[in-house]
Amino acid sequence: MRTTLISLTFLLVSFAGMSQKNEYYKAMGESLGQYATCRTIEDFQSLGNKFSMIADAEKGEWLPLYYHAQCYTIMSFMEPSDAKKKDDYLDVAEKSINKTVEMAPGESDIFALQAMFYSARLVVNPMERGQKYGMLSGQAVGRALGIDPTNPRAKLIKLQNDMGSAQFYGKDPKDFCGEAKALLTGWDEFKPKSALHPNWGKQQVAEIVGSCN
Amino acid sequence: MKIYSLIIFLLLGSGLSAQTAISGTVRSQKDGSLPGASIYLKGTYDGVSSDASGHFHFKTLKTGNYTLVVDFLGYEPFSTEVILNGKSIQLDVELKETFSKLDAVTITAGTFEAGDKKQANTISSLDMITTAGANGDVFGALQTLPGTTPNGESGRLFVKGGDSEESQTYIDGAYVQTPYNSTAPNTATRGRFNPFMFKGTIFSTGGYSAEYGQALSSVLLLSTNDMPSQDQLDLSFMSIGPEIAATKLWKTGAVTATLGYNNLGPYMNLAPQNYDWKQAPESTFGAISFRQKTGKTGMFKVYSSFDDGNFTLAQLDLNQEKMIDYGLDNRNFFINTSYKTNAGENWILTTSSSFTRDQDNVQFDGNSFKKSLNGFHLKQVAARELSRKITIRAGAEWLTKSIQQTYHSTEDTFINKYTNNTLAAFIEGELYASKRFVARIGARVEYSDYLQRSNLAPRLTAAWKLDQNSQLSVAYGWFYQDPSDDYLVYTHLLNYERADHYIISYQVSKSDRTLRIEIYDKEYSKLAKQSQGAFYIPESYNNSGSGYARGFDLFLRDKKSIKNGDYWISYSCLDTRRNYRNYPEMAIPTFASRHNFSIVYKHWFGKLRSYPGVNYRYSSPRVYNNPNSSTFNNEHTLAYQSLDISWSFLYKPNVIIYGAVTNLPGFKQEFGQRFSDNPDGNGIYRSTTLIPGSRRFYILACFVTLTRKGNENQLDKIQ
C-alpha cells in the first residue's frame, strides 16, 4: 500500500511536470502556427506577446525568447517611417537576443537572428549606421556559419546583406541570383533539431529567386 | 482502496473545476485604449493580447492564487493578485508610461549634439566629415552651424559674439590646451584632431553644464571612439602627404598607431598662391590610441600624439617697409587619458586627465620669439542616480598652466612667464518631473592661485516638451574665465572675466526634419583692459571692460524631403558691442558680423557610388580699425562668401577617392587691413590688405582600408 502510494505520488508529480512541458509544446506549437496568419505590425506584436508569456513561464528555454526577438525585429522592418518606433522595437528584440546568447551560445540560429537584428538597426539609417552595423551583422553571420556551416538561415541573411550592400553601392543585386537558387534547392537538406526549432526562411529565398526572373 | 478513489476524485475534480473567465480593458491616460497589450497569468500559458479597442477576454482552467500581468511596450508593467475560482473576473487597467531618459525631453538650449546614439541628431559625426569646405576639420564643420562667424584670417571658432579664446575644447572630459595648429599671423588654422577619432560631439554655444569652466562663450565636448571592431590597416594618399594607421585588437582592448607626413610644397608649386612661402608648411605627426576594458563596465582610454611642424613665410613689414621672413617651428605633445567605470548599482565614476607640452619657436628679421606652454588637467567626476528621475553629478578638478615667452632680439632678451593653478569643484542635479519637463541646476566654484581670486558660478537650464514633436528650452548661468595669457604674463592684478547667458530655444522635429530657433543675450562684465601705461607694468591692466552680444539663430535640417538628399540651413543675426583690451570705447569687435548664412547640401548617388556635397556661406562685412580715421573700428571689410564642393567616390568598397574645391567661383575674400605701428613722415599709418593664402583650395585624396575581410572602407574618414 505504502509503495503504491509513493509510486502514485511520483506518477502524479511527474504527470504534473509532463503536463507543464506538454503545455509548453502546445503553446509553442500554436504560436508557431500563428506566424502564417501574421500580416500587420499588430499581429506580430500580439504573437510576440505570446512568446514573451511563454518565455516567462519557461525560464530555461531559449526558443520562446528567440521567436519573441524575431517578432520585434520583423516589426521594425515593417514600420514604414517612424525611426524612433523602429528603434524601440529593436530595443525589445535586443534584450531577448542578449538573453538567448547567454543561454545557448552554441546555437547557430541565435547568431543568424542577431545578424538580422543588426541589419534592422542599419536599415533605420544606412548612411550613418552602415559602417558600424554592417560590420556587426557580418560578424554575427560569420559566427552563425562558424557554428554550423550548413545553416540555411545564416546563408539567407548573408545573402540579404550582400544584396543590400550591392544595391547601396550601385551594383546589380542580381549577381547573387545563382547563390539564391542554390540555397533554395538545398534548403530542405537542413533538418531542424525539433519541430519547435527555427525552420523559417525558405519562402524569403523563394521570393528572392522569384525576383531574379 | 479509499486512497485510489480519493486520487481519482482529485484528478477528475481538477478536470471538472469550472473555467475562470477574465476580461477587461487596457487604457492609458494619454493615449486612451491600448491595443496589443499582453495580458497573462504569470508562470502559465494562459493569456491574450488586447484587441483594437483595448478589450481583452480569456479563460483559464487554473485555480487558486495567481498574478495577472498587463504588459505593453513603453508602459510600466501592471500586475495584480487574482483568485481563480470559477467566478468571472472583470478588470480595467490603466497603464502608466515608462519613464526613460532616452525618449524624455532633452536640454537643447545652446546645444548641438551628435553621436552614434539612436536618437535623431542635429548634426552627426559623419556630417562633420563630409561637409564640403570643412576639409575634414572639426572646427571647419562647426562653422556651418548657427551662432558661429567664420573668420578667414583665423580659422578658429567665434561663437555668438565671443572671441575665439572664449571657446574651449574637451576630449573625453579632459581640457585641451592647444586644439588648433600654430600658424603664421593672419592665416587660417585647423584643428589638431582628426574627426574620425570621435564617436560623439556636443557643441554648446551657451548655457552649458557646471562641469565646464574657463569658457565665456562655448564648449566643444568630443568623446573618442570605444573599441574598434577589427584589425585593420588604413592608408591615405592626399595631395598634401601620406598617412598610415594600423589597428590591432585583442579580446579586451585595442591599439591604433598613426603616422603621417604633410608637405604643402608640391601643391603650392601647382596652385597659385597669394603668399610668398620661403618654405612651405611641412609637418610630421604621429598618434597612439589605446583602449582597454576592465571588469564588466570599465573602460580605460589613452590618446597620445606628437606633431612637429614648420614653415617660413615672407611678409611685408609695414614698419620697415620691407619683406621679412617669418619662420615658425611648432612642437606639440599631447596625452589624454580617461577611465570610466560603474561602482555599485548607481554610481558612475569618471577620471580624466590631459597633459600638453607645446612650443612655438618663431624667427623673424634676426629676432626670435619662443612661447612654451605646459598644461595639466585632472578631473574626477562621480554621478549617482538617486532615482530614475534624479541624478546628481559632482566633481573636482585641478588645472595647471605654465606659460613662458622669451623674446630675443639682437640687443636684448626678455622673459615673461606665469604659472596658474586653478582648483575647481562643481555639483549639479538633473531632475525630471516627468517625461515632459526636466531641470538641471548646478553651481561651480573656482580658485586661482596666481590671481588669488575665486568665483562662484550658478547654472540653470530647463526644458519642456510642448507636444510630441516640439519643445522649449531655457538656460541661464554665470561663466568665468581667466584673462588672456598675453596679459597674464605681465600681470597678476586681474580678476576673472565674466559673461552671463540668457537663452531661449524652441525646437520642432518630426521624422528627419528639425527646425530650431534660438534667442540669446550674453552680458559681459569685468573684461580685461589695457590702459595707457606701458604693457610690461602690471598696473597697466584692469577689469573695467564690458560688453554684450544679442541675437537669434535659425537652423533647419531636412533629411526627408529629397530622396537620398540631405541639407541644412543656418542663419544667425548678431548685435554685439564691447569695450575690452585696448578699445577706447564700446565698439563692434572685429571678429563679429551681423548676418551669417550657410547652406550645406549632400546627395547620395547609388548608381555612381558617389556622395557629392556643396556648401555656400555668406557673412556680412566685419569692421576693422583704421588708425588714420578718428572713429574707432569704423572701416568695413568685404562681405565673406564661399562656395565649396566635394565629391567622394567609392571606387571599391575599401577604396575611396575624394576631391574637393573650396571657393570654387573664386569670390573675392579679404579680412580687413593691417597697419604699421607708427605713422610715417606724413602722419599716415601705412596699410596692407589681409587676404587668404590662395583664392581657391584644391584637395585630392585616396583612402584604402585593408582588413582580413577586405571590404571595409574608410567612408567615415573622408577629408
Interface residues (C-beta under 8 A of the other chain):
Chain A: M1 L5 L8 L12 E23 Y24 K26 A27 E42 Q45 S46 N49 K50 S52 M53 I54 D56 A57 S81 D82 A83 K84 D87 D88 Y89 V92 V124 M127 E128 R129 G130 Q131 K132 M135 L136 G138 Q139 S165 Q167 F168 Y169 G170
Chain B: I3 I7 P35 G36 A37 S38 Y40 K42 G43 T44 Y45 G47 V48 S49 A52 D71 L73 G74 D103 D116 K118 Q119 A120 S124 L126 S229 Q230 S511 D512 D566 W604 F605 G606 K607 L608 R609 L650 P653 K709 E712 N713 L715 D716
